[in-house]
Amino acid sequence: MEEELVNRKKPMAAEAEAAVIGSMIMGEEAIAEATNALTKDDFYSKTYALFFEAIVSLSNDNRSVDTITLIERLKSMGAPSDVCTADYITQLLMDVPVSSRIKEYVSAVKNASLLRHTIDVAKVIEDMCYSQQSDPADVIDEAQKKFMDLLSFTGETTLSDISAIARDTLLELEALSKRKGKMTGVPSGFHDLDFMTNGFQKSALILIAARPAMGKTAFVLNIAQYAVLKANVTTAIFSLEMSQGELFKRLLASESNVEGDKLKKGNIGDSDWPRLIKAASSYGKTRLFLEDDKNPTLADIRRKCRKLKYEANLGLVIIDYLQLMNEEGNQRRSRQEFIASVSRGLKNLARELDVPIIALSQLSRKVEERDDKRPILSDLRESGSIEQDADMVMFLYRDDYYNSESAKKGITELIIAKHRSGEVGKVELAWIPNYTKFANLDKSDKTKKYDKKEPEGKTESGGKLE
């Protein structure tokens, strides 16, 4: 058995490689088709790789590809003399079954190449394991990264003709028009916010920032609560400050309307238990994942999110909060450089997984030095890169926190300061500290501060939330 493993040959498509080269010699269309998907490294045969390189070189020089020019170019590249002959090239041409099937030949060559690349990646990971010099978590992260790269490795150009883009865009708009106002992103459950954003969109990095005691964590937990219970979205929460138990107590208080202080102290009445049990049972039927690692790196979060995407169709990621993430390895960078790499990494992860990522962030103390303490973009700590990478930036502000005589007691302003694909503005929410939750303001009755009725999956415009 071991001898068979040692003597195994890597996958190859010899006949397809010969057919690709022969077809390229026959015509420009085949050259365009082959170079769009292949490189010389995709050929198992070094000879065919050399022919491919020579043909591409001639094409790039706007020279015709024929027996004479090809032999001349091959010789200039130092090709073996036995392949620089008219007989060899003639045989290549004779070996092409049907040149019009170039796409099939290219596909066969590419598939064999991908299998060889997969073997090479596996060998690298195997060597890392046998060396015992790498941390297992680093090995797993490297394996995930390399295999994810293979999944997206087609070699084809990402350039698209405008006519194709126009067609796809019109089809997308047609599909949207048929949704009749339905959410296109993950809903928050806050009517006015969802009306402005149409939900948190796939691949978006959303930043939520505020000074301490404004309710950042409560706000994102309310979003997670609605996402899993009402919209059936698989959600992962990475909390760098609170334990899993503390997080779940907050979620319980919010859903059951049992005061959070009762859960902290254990002063739970008989009438509270049915609501708590019902809330816990509801959460138990969802796909909500809580992580309370206090020192995670970007690689840790990336690895766990990739796993959840594969196993549970991850749809929303929440990170509380950005500045508490840990530096990877022994890198020694300035704080600003580190935060820049984290924000860029999170944006790339959102695009890779095609899910919205919500990250909480601190604000600098400059806010406290102003008369108007409403946050602005320049208040973001290490702001330059964060502001640039985020698709949306939102701030939480409570006037009654700073002004005891405020006319807006119990009301939080959610300030949308940046919105790459929509409008900016302000949304007002009710803050209910006893249950550590936010709620929609009841605009139909001025005597009420908030709407006690949970939203049933509809925006104020009448469109259903999905």
C-alpha positions as CSV (number, residue, x, y, z in Angstrom):
1,M,0.0,0.0,0.0
2,E,2.8,2.4,1.0
3,E,4.6,1.6,-2.3
4,E,1.5,2.4,-4.3
5,L,1.2,5.8,-2.5
6,V,4.8,6.6,-3.2
7,N,4.5,5.7,-6.9
8,R,1.3,7.6,-7.5
9,K,1.4,10.2,-10.3
10,K,-0.3,13.6,-10.1
11,P,-3.4,14.1,-12.2
12,M,-2.9,15.3,-15.7
13,A,-4.7,15.6,-19.0
14,A,-2.0,14.9,-21.6
15,E,-4.4,14.6,-24.6
16,A,-6.3,17.8,-23.6
17,E,-3.0,19.7,-23.2
18,A,-1.9,18.7,-26.7
19,A,-5.3,19.6,-28.1
20,V,-5.1,23.1,-26.4
21,I,-1.7,23.8,-28.0
22,G,-2.8,22.5,-31.4
23,S,-6.0,24.6,-31.3
24,M,-4.0,27.7,-30.3
25,I,-1.7,27.2,-33.3
26,M,-4.8,27.0,-35.6
27,G,-6.5,30.2,-34.7
28,E,-6.8,33.4,-32.7
29,E,-10.1,32.4,-31.1
30,A,-8.5,29.5,-29.4
31,I,-5.7,31.6,-28.1
32,A,-8.2,34.0,-26.6
33,E,-10.1,31.2,-25.0
34,A,-7.1,29.5,-23.6
35,T,-5.3,32.6,-22.2
36,N,-8.6,33.7,-20.5
37,A,-8.5,30.6,-18.2
38,L,-5.0,29.1,-18.3
39,T,-1.4,30.0,-17.5
40,K,1.7,28.1,-18.3
41,D,1.7,26.7,-14.8
42,D,-1.5,24.8,-15.6
43,F,0.3,22.5,-17.9
44,Y,1.7,19.3,-16.5
45,S,4.0,18.8,-19.6
46,K,6.9,21.2,-19.5
47,T,7.0,21.1,-23.3
48,Y,3.4,22.1,-23.7
49,A,3.9,24.8,-21.1
50,L,6.8,26.1,-23.2
51,F,4.6,26.1,-26.3
52,F,1.9,27.9,-24.5
53,E,4.3,30.6,-23.4
54,A,5.7,31.0,-26.9
55,I,2.3,31.3,-28.5
56,V,1.2,33.9,-25.9
57,S,4.4,35.8,-26.5
58,L,3.8,35.9,-30.3
59,S,0.2,37.0,-29.7
60,N,1.3,39.7,-27.4
61,D,3.7,41.0,-30.0
62,N,0.9,41.0,-32.6
63,R,2.7,38.4,-34.7
64,S,0.9,35.6,-36.5
65,V,1.3,32.1,-35.0
66,D,2.5,29.6,-37.6
67,T,5.2,26.9,-37.9
68,I,8.0,29.3,-38.8
69,T,7.3,32.0,-36.2
70,L,6.7,29.4,-33.5
71,I,9.9,27.5,-34.1
72,E,11.8,30.8,-34.2
73,R,10.3,31.9,-30.8
74,L,10.8,28.5,-29.2
75,K,14.5,28.5,-30.2
76,S,14.9,32.0,-28.7
77,M,13.4,30.7,-25.5
78,G,15.9,27.9,-25.3
79,A,13.5,25.1,-26.0
80,P,14.9,21.6,-26.7
81,S,15.9,21.1,-30.4
82,D,13.7,18.0,-30.8
83,V,10.5,20.1,-30.3
84,C,11.6,23.0,-32.5
85,T,10.8,21.2,-35.7
86,A,8.0,21.3,-38.3
87,D,7.3,17.6,-37.9
88,Y,6.6,18.0,-34.1
89,I,4.3,21.0,-34.7
90,T,2.5,19.1,-37.6
91,Q,1.9,16.2,-35.2
92,L,0.4,18.5,-32.7
93,L,-2.0,19.8,-35.3
94,M,-3.0,16.3,-36.3
95,D,-3.7,15.4,-32.6
96,V,-6.5,18.0,-32.3
97,P,-9.8,16.1,-32.6
98,V,-12.0,19.2,-33.2
99,S,-10.6,22.7,-32.7
100,S,-14.0,24.1,-32.1
101,R,-14.1,22.1,-28.8
102,I,-11.4,24.3,-27.3
103,K,-13.5,25.1,-24.2
104,E,-13.7,21.4,-23.3
105,Y,-9.9,21.0,-23.7
106,V,-9.2,24.1,-21.6
107,S,-11.6,22.8,-18.9
108,A,-9.9,19.4,-18.8
109,V,-6.5,21.0,-18.4
110,K,-7.7,23.4,-15.7
111,N,-9.4,20.7,-13.7
112,A,-6.3,18.5,-13.7
113,S,-4.3,21.6,-12.7
114,L,-6.6,22.3,-9.8
115,L,-6.3,18.8,-8.5
116,R,-2.5,19.1,-8.6
117,H,-2.7,22.4,-6.8
118,T,-4.9,20.8,-4.1
119,I,-2.3,18.0,-3.6
120,D,0.4,20.7,-3.3
121,V,-1.6,22.6,-0.7
122,A,-2.2,19.4,1.3
123,K,1.5,18.6,1.2
124,V,2.3,22.0,2.6
125,I,-0.2,21.6,5.4
126,E,1.1,18.0,6.0
127,D,4.7,19.4,6.4
128,M,3.6,22.1,8.8
129,C,1.9,19.4,10.9
130,Y,4.9,17.1,10.9
131,S,7.4,19.9,11.7
132,Q,5.5,20.5,15.0
133,Q,6.9,24.1,14.9
134,S,3.6,25.8,14.2
135,D,0.6,26.4,16.5
136,P,-2.3,24.1,15.5
137,A,-4.6,27.1,15.2
138,D,-2.2,28.7,12.7
139,V,-2.0,25.5,10.7
140,I,-5.8,25.3,10.6
141,D,-6.1,28.9,9.5
142,E,-3.5,28.5,6.8
143,A,-5.2,25.4,5.6
144,Q,-8.6,27.2,5.4
145,K,-7.0,30.1,3.6
146,K,-5.2,28.0,1.0
147,F,-8.3,25.8,0.3
148,M,-10.5,28.9,0.1
149,D,-8.1,30.3,-2.4
150,L,-8.4,27.2,-4.4
151,L,-12.2,27.4,-4.5
152,S,-11.9,30.8,-6.1
153,F,-9.0,29.9,-8.4
154,T,-10.4,29.7,-11.9
155,G,-7.7,31.8,-13.6
156,E,-10.4,33.5,-15.7
157,T,-10.4,37.2,-16.1
158,T,-12.7,39.3,-13.9
159,L,-13.2,41.9,-16.7
160,S,-16.7,42.0,-18.0
161,D,-18.2,43.5,-21.1
162,I,-20.6,46.4,-20.3
163,S,-23.4,44.7,-22.1
164,A,-23.2,41.7,-19.8
165,I,-23.1,44.0,-16.8
166,A,-26.1,45.9,-18.1
167,R,-28.1,42.7,-18.6
168,D,-27.3,41.3,-15.2
169,T,-28.1,44.6,-13.5
170,L,-31.5,44.8,-15.3
171,L,-32.3,41.2,-14.2
172,E,-31.4,42.1,-10.6
173,L,-33.6,45.2,-10.7
174,E,-36.4,43.2,-12.1
175,A,-36.1,40.7,-9.3
176,L,-36.0,43.5,-6.8
177,S,-39.1,45.0,-8.2
178,K,-41.0,41.7,-7.8
179,R,-40.1,41.7,-4.1
180,K,-42.8,44.4,-3.4
181,G,-40.8,46.2,-0.7
182,K,-39.4,43.2,1.0
183,M,-36.0,43.6,2.7
184,T,-33.0,42.8,0.6
185,G,-30.7,42.6,3.7
186,V,-30.8,41.3,7.2
187,P,-33.4,43.3,9.1
188,S,-32.7,45.0,12.4
189,G,-36.3,45.0,13.6
190,F,-36.2,48.8,14.0
191,H,-38.7,50.1,11.5
192,D,-37.1,53.5,10.7
193,L,-33.6,52.1,10.5
194,D,-34.7,49.3,8.1
195,F,-36.6,51.8,6.0
196,M,-33.4,53.8,5.5
197,T,-31.1,50.9,5.0
198,N,-33.3,48.1,3.5
199,G,-31.6,45.8,6.0
200,F,-27.9,45.1,6.5
201,Q,-26.6,44.1,3.1
202,K,-24.4,41.2,2.2
203,S,-20.6,41.9,2.1
204,A,-21.1,45.1,4.1
205,L,-19.0,46.1,7.1
206,I,-21.2,48.1,9.5
207,L,-19.5,50.1,12.3
208,I,-21.5,51.1,15.4
209,A,-19.7,53.5,17.8
210,A,-20.6,55.4,21.0
211,R,-19.2,56.6,24.3
212,P,-19.6,54.3,27.3
213,A,-23.1,53.8,28.7
214,M,-24.9,54.6,25.5
215,G,-26.0,50.9,25.0
216,K,-23.8,49.7,22.1
217,T,-23.9,46.1,23.3
218,A,-27.6,46.2,24.0
219,F,-28.3,47.6,20.6
220,V,-26.4,44.8,18.7
221,L,-27.9,42.1,20.9
222,N,-31.4,43.5,20.0
223,I,-30.4,43.2,16.3
224,A,-29.2,39.6,16.8
225,Q,-32.4,38.8,18.8
226,Y,-34.5,40.0,15.8
227,A,-32.3,38.3,13.2
228,V,-32.5,34.9,14.8
229,L,-36.0,34.9,16.2
230,K,-37.9,36.8,13.5
231,A,-35.8,36.6,10.3
232,N,-34.3,33.1,10.9
233,V,-30.7,34.3,10.1
234,T,-27.8,32.3,11.4
235,T,-25.9,34.7,13.6
236,A,-22.5,34.6,15.4
237,I,-21.6,37.0,18.2
238,F,-18.0,37.5,19.3
239,S,-18.0,39.2,22.6
240,L,-14.6,40.3,23.9
241,E,-15.9,41.8,27.1
242,M,-18.8,39.7,28.3
243,S,-19.1,35.9,29.0
244,Q,-21.5,33.7,27.1
245,G,-23.7,33.5,30.3
246,E,-23.8,37.3,30.6
247,L,-24.7,37.7,27.0
248,F,-27.5,35.1,27.2
249,K,-29.0,36.7,30.4
250,R,-29.2,40.0,28.4
251,L,-30.9,38.2,25.5
252,L,-33.3,36.5,27.9
253,A,-34.2,39.8,29.6
254,S,-34.9,41.5,26.3
255,E,-37.0,38.7,24.9
256,S,-38.9,37.8,28.1
257,N,-39.4,41.3,29.4
258,V,-38.1,40.2,32.8
259,E,-35.9,42.9,34.3
260,G,-32.2,42.3,33.9
261,D,-31.5,43.2,37.6
262,K,-33.7,40.3,38.6
263,L,-31.6,37.9,36.6
264,K,-28.4,39.3,38.0
265,K,-29.5,39.0,41.6
266,G,-31.7,35.9,41.2
267,N,-34.8,37.7,42.4
268,I,-37.1,35.8,40.0
269,G,-40.8,35.7,40.8
270,D,-43.2,32.9,40.0
271,S,-44.8,35.0,37.2
272,D,-41.3,35.5,35.6
273,W,-40.5,31.8,35.1
274,P,-43.0,31.0,32.3
275,R,-41.7,34.0,30.3
276,L,-38.1,33.1,30.9
277,I,-38.6,29.4,29.9
278,K,-40.5,30.5,26.8
279,A,-37.8,32.9,25.8
280,A,-35.0,30.3,26.4
281,S,-37.0,27.7,24.4
282,S,-37.3,30.2,21.5
283,Y,-33.6,30.8,21.4
284,G,-32.9,27.1,21.6
285,K,-34.6,26.6,18.3
286,T,-32.4,29.3,16.5
287,R,-29.0,29.2,15.1
288,L,-27.3,31.7,17.4
289,F,-23.7,31.1,18.2
290,L,-21.9,32.9,21.1
291,E,-18.1,33.2,21.5
292,D,-16.5,34.8,24.5
293,D,-12.8,34.4,23.8
294,K,-11.2,37.4,25.4
295,N,-8.1,37.5,23.2
296,P,-9.1,36.5,19.7
297,T,-7.1,37.5,16.7
298,L,-8.5,38.3,13.3
299,A,-7.4,34.8,12.2
300,D,-9.4,33.2,15.0
301,I,-12.6,35.0,14.0
302,R,-12.0,34.3,10.3
303,R,-11.5,30.6,10.9
304,K,-14.6,30.2,13.1
305,C,-16.8,32.2,10.7
306,R,-15.6,30.2,7.7
307,K,-16.6,27.0,9.6
308,L,-20.0,28.4,10.4
309,K,-20.6,29.6,6.9
310,Y,-19.9,26.0,5.6
311,E,-21.8,24.2,8.4
312,A,-24.7,26.5,9.3
313,N,-25.1,29.0,6.4
314,L,-23.8,32.0,8.5
315,G,-25.8,35.1,7.7
316,L,-24.7,37.8,10.2
317,V,-21.5,38.4,12.3
318,I,-21.3,40.8,15.3
319,I,-18.0,41.7,17.0
320,D,-18.0,43.5,20.4
321,Y,-15.7,45.3,20.1
322,L,-13.0,46.2,17.5
323,Q,-10.3,47.7,19.7
324,L,-10.1,44.6,22.0
325,M,-9.0,42.3,19.2
326,N,-5.6,40.8,19.7
327,E,-2.4,41.2,17.5
328,E,-1.4,38.1,15.6
329,G,1.9,36.5,16.2
330,N,4.8,38.6,17.3
331,Q,4.1,41.6,15.1
332,R,5.0,44.9,16.5
333,R,2.9,47.6,14.9
334,S,1.5,51.0,16.0
335,R,-2.0,50.9,17.4
336,Q,-3.3,52.8,14.3
337,E,-1.6,50.3,11.9
338,F,-3.1,47.3,13.8
339,I,-6.6,48.7,13.8
340,A,-6.2,49.5,10.1
341,S,-5.3,45.9,9.4
342,V,-8.2,44.6,11.5
343,S,-10.8,46.8,9.8
344,R,-9.5,45.9,6.3
345,G,-9.4,42.2,7.3
346,L,-13.0,42.4,8.5
347,K,-14.1,44.0,5.3
348,N,-12.4,41.4,3.3
349,L,-14.0,38.7,5.4
350,A,-17.4,40.2,4.8
351,R,-16.8,40.0,1.1
352,E,-15.4,36.5,1.2
353,L,-18.3,35.1,3.2
354,D,-20.9,37.4,1.6
355,V,-22.5,38.3,4.9
356,P,-22.8,41.6,6.8
357,I,-20.4,42.1,9.7
358,I,-21.3,44.5,12.5
359,A,-18.4,45.7,14.5
360,L,-18.6,47.9,17.6
361,S,-16.0,50.6,18.2
362,Q,-14.9,53.1,20.8
363,L,-15.0,56.8,20.4
364,S,-12.3,59.2,21.5
365,R,-12.7,61.4,24.5
366,K,-12.8,64.5,22.3
367,V,-16.6,64.0,22.3
368,E,-16.8,65.0,26.0
369,E,-14.9,68.2,25.3
370,R,-17.6,69.7,23.0
371,D,-20.8,71.4,24.0
372,D,-22.7,69.3,21.4
373,K,-21.7,65.7,22.4
374,R,-23.2,64.1,19.3
375,P,-20.5,62.0,17.8
376,I,-19.0,62.8,14.3
377,L,-16.8,60.6,12.1
378,S,-13.6,62.2,13.3
379,D,-14.4,61.0,16.8
380,L,-13.7,57.4,15.8
381,R,-10.6,56.2,17.6
382,E,-7.9,55.3,15.0
383,S,-10.6,56.7,12.7
384,G,-8.9,57.0,9.3
385,S,-8.9,53.3,8.2
386,I,-12.1,52.4,10.0
387,E,-14.1,55.1,8.4
388,Q,-12.6,54.2,5.0
389,D,-13.3,50.5,5.2
390,A,-16.8,50.7,6.7
391,D,-19.8,50.7,4.4
392,M,-21.9,52.2,7.1
393,V,-21.0,54.1,10.3
394,M,-23.7,54.6,13.0
395,F,-23.4,56.4,16.3
396,L,-25.6,56.1,19.4
397,Y,-26.4,59.2,21.5
398,R,-28.6,59.8,24.5
399,D,-29.2,63.4,25.3
400,D,-30.6,62.6,28.7
401,Y,-27.3,61.1,29.7
402,Y,-25.6,64.4,29.5
403,N,-28.6,66.7,30.2
404,S,-30.9,65.9,33.2
405,E,-33.5,68.3,31.9
406,S,-33.5,66.9,28.4
407,A,-36.8,66.9,26.5
408,K,-35.9,63.6,25.1
409,K,-35.8,61.4,28.2
410,G,-35.6,57.7,27.3
411,I,-34.9,58.4,23.7
412,T,-31.7,57.4,21.9
413,E,-30.6,59.0,18.6
414,L,-29.1,56.6,16.1
415,I,-27.0,58.7,13.8
416,I,-26.2,57.2,10.4
417,A,-23.1,59.3,9.6
418,K,-21.9,57.2,6.6
419,H,-23.9,55.0,4.3
420,R,-22.1,54.0,1.1
421,S,-25.2,52.7,-0.7
422,G,-27.9,54.9,0.8
423,E,-28.9,58.0,2.7
424,V,-27.5,59.3,6.0
425,G,-29.7,60.7,8.7
426,K,-31.1,60.1,12.2
427,V,-33.4,57.5,13.7
428,E,-34.9,57.8,17.1
429,L,-35.4,54.7,19.3
430,A,-36.8,54.2,22.8
431,W,-34.3,53.1,25.4
432,I,-35.7,50.7,28.1
433,P,-32.9,50.3,30.7
434,N,-34.9,47.8,32.9
435,Y,-34.8,45.3,30.1
436,T,-31.5,46.5,28.6
437,K,-33.2,46.9,25.2
438,F,-34.2,49.4,22.6
439,A,-37.6,49.6,20.9
440,N,-39.4,51.3,18.1
441,L,-41.0,54.6,19.2
442,D,-44.8,54.5,19.2
443,K,-45.6,57.4,16.9
444,S,-49.4,56.7,16.9
445,D,-49.8,57.7,20.6
446,K,-47.8,60.6,22.0
447,T,-48.5,59.4,25.5
448,K,-46.5,56.3,25.0
449,K,-42.7,56.2,24.8
450,Y,-42.4,53.0,22.9
451,D,-44.3,50.4,21.0
452,K,-44.7,47.4,23.3
453,K,-45.9,45.2,20.5
454,E,-43.1,43.4,18.8
455,P,-42.8,44.0,15.1
456,E,-44.4,41.1,13.1
457,G,-41.9,41.3,10.3
458,K,-43.2,44.4,8.4
459,T,-41.7,47.8,7.8
460,E,-43.8,51.0,8.1
461,S,-44.0,51.0,4.3
462,G,-45.8,47.7,4.5
463,G,-43.0,45.6,3.0
464,K,-42.3,42.3,4.7
465,L,-39.0,41.7,6.4
466,E,-37.2,38.5,5.3
